[in-house]
Each structure stands twice: as structure tokens, then as C-alpha cells.
Amino acid sequence: MRVIWLLFVVGFAKRAAGLQNSDLEDSWDYSNVFSTSRNEGITFADLPGFTRSTYQRDHALITPESRVFASMPGWKNALTAHLISPATGSKFSMYLVDMKASSAAGTPPAGVERFVFVLDGAVKATLSSNKEEKLLHADDYAYFPADSANGLSSDAGAGLLIFERFYALKSGQAAPVNGSTAERPVLPVPGEVFALRKLLPSSNDYDFNIHVMDFRPGEALYVKEVHYNQHGLLLLQGQGIYRLGDSWYPVQAGDAIWMAPYVVQWYGALGSTTSRYILYKDTTEDPLEH
Ligand SMILES: *[C@@H]1O[C@H](CO)[C@@H](O)[C@H](O)[C@H]1NC(C)=O
């Protein structure tokens, strides 16, 4: 009854304003109904209010239209978008950095280790302890141990992915690491088909590792993993279906995923290009202690 009353009032108000529905448009365009743009891939991201992003108890999918860039204390001429942070229950941060021309990084807080992966542009990595300086391009990475007085700067701009966490190993001796993903060996993955590269040494001196995993279209994880480790993932190329808990998400390059401990996880690559993702995984820690 109330609805009918409301409709009546709205209709009355329109008429009072001299507005008829037919006055709102002179001509109508119905061509989208049979549009061939569907064959080229409709840009769903442009639909009002539509996003594939979701935040659940044990996982999150953060798609590019949901990124929010802001300035961060300490950083100069750079904007960061924190995709994962301890606010979600994670023990690490994962964020994108848009470094503009003449930009520089802020120093990580005391006790925090930092891993930098370059997505585009060029960035200069420095370690003041040994006056080392290294120019990193897309596909290159650098790991800075906690409290290592490190710096990042860019003359012409760069796009970065950064992982950070408080170093958790009491007796570990993490050393600086840097290099290029392409130069890392492909490691054996018994029972699986993907190509695996690890960007940090698999030693007890590091409390996390960064995996780069490639799947050709049609390839999938064999193990439907459930484990205590946490993950932060960025799909660098390709598209497929990511299973998280009881949800199955169509994903594509640029999508980020947070996986809490014990969430059911599985990926199947689809589309026409090789899928590549970069993945944070905590290691070495005794789950009883952390
Ligand atoms: C790069 O890694 C080497 C060890 O492989 C280290 O000696 C050097 O200081 C690192 N450089 C930077 C800028 O992190």
C-alpha cells in the first residue's frame, strides 16, 4: 500500500513539474541488445556499482577498479595502494606503489623486512651499509633484511609490488637478495605441472618466500591446498578461475588475492595466454609459536 502511495506521489510530482517519461528522451538506442561488442568482451568493470572485488572471513579478491592510491608517510612523489595489510588478519602487507618522476621510498619501520618486485619502469635500489646500488627493471626484484638501511628511488617513474613483514626468526641471518625472475631456475614440482621459481633462498634464514608460478591455458593445480600458511597473490598475466573456500572466481591479470590460513585454494588457467602469478608464502616459522 505504501509503495503504491509512493509511486502515486512520484508520478504526481513529475506531472506537476510538467515532466512526462516521453519527454526525457527524443530518441532511443537499442543497438546494445544485439551488439557485437559482446564478442569482443564487454567491459563489465564500467557497470555502475559493479565490482568482482569481495572481502570474506578467510579470503579477499581485490580487482583493479577497487584500488585506492594514497600518499604514505616517508614516500616522496609516490602513491601506494595497500591491497593486503594486518587489518585483514594477515602477518604481512602487500601493496602497489606508483612511483612518479623523481620519487623515493620511505624507510620500512624498525624490524620490518621488505621485498620489492618491479612491474614497470626503473628503480634504483641502495643499501647504505655497503654503498651498493642496483638498477632494477620489470621482472627484477630486491629483498632487504630488516633494519638494513635500504632505499629506493626512481628518476622517470616505476610501478612496484611490495611485500613487508616483521622479521620473525630469532636465530636467522637473512642477507640481501636481488636478481631477475627470468634467471631463476625452474624447480621440480612433483605431481604438479606449473613452472615454479622461488625468488628467495629456501633456507632457515628467511621467514617467507616469493613464488612465481606459470600455468599454460588448461593447466591447473593438482593439489586442492589447505594449509596454515598465508598467501598474498597478484596475477601478473593471463586469466582463469581461482577457487577460494566455496567460491569460484573468474580472475584476470591485475587481480590480487588474500588467502588466510586454511582457506581451500585452487587455480585453473584458461584463456589464450600463459598465466603467471607472484605469491607471498610464510615459511620456516613454527605454527605453534606464531
Ligand atoms: C644485491 O645482492 C647482493 C648479494 O647477491 C648484495 O651483496 C648487494 O648488496 C645487493 N644490492 C642491493 C642494492 O640490495
PDBQT file of the ligand as one rigid body, heavy atoms in Angstrom, charges set to zero:
ROOT
HETATM    1  C1  LIG A 301      72.266  -7.337  -4.184  1.00  0.00    +0.000 C 
HETATM    2  O1  LIG A 301      72.555  -8.648  -3.716  1.00  0.00    +0.000 OA
HETATM    3  C2  LIG A 301      73.919  -8.852  -3.367  1.00  0.00    +0.000 C 
HETATM    4  C3  LIG A 301      74.060 -10.297  -2.936  1.00  0.00    +0.000 C 
HETATM    5  O2  LIG A 301      73.724 -11.140  -4.008  1.00  0.00    +0.000 OA
HETATM    6  C4  LIG A 301      74.335  -7.928  -2.250  1.00  0.00    +0.000 C 
HETATM    7  O3  LIG A 301      75.698  -8.073  -1.977  1.00  0.00    +0.000 OA
HETATM    8  C5  LIG A 301      74.036  -6.498  -2.652  1.00  0.00    +0.000 C 
HETATM    9  O4  LIG A 301      74.288  -5.643  -1.559  1.00  0.00    +0.000 OA
HETATM   10  C6  LIG A 301      72.585  -6.339  -3.077  1.00  0.00    +0.000 C 
HETATM   11  N1  LIG A 301      72.353  -4.987  -3.530  1.00  0.00    +0.000 N 
HETATM   12  C7  LIG A 301      71.307  -4.284  -3.152  1.00  0.00    +0.000 C 
HETATM   13  C8  LIG A 301      71.223  -2.899  -3.660  1.00  0.00    +0.000 C 
HETATM   14  O5  LIG A 301      70.408  -4.715  -2.429  1.00  0.00    +0.000 OA
ENDROOT
TORSDOF 0
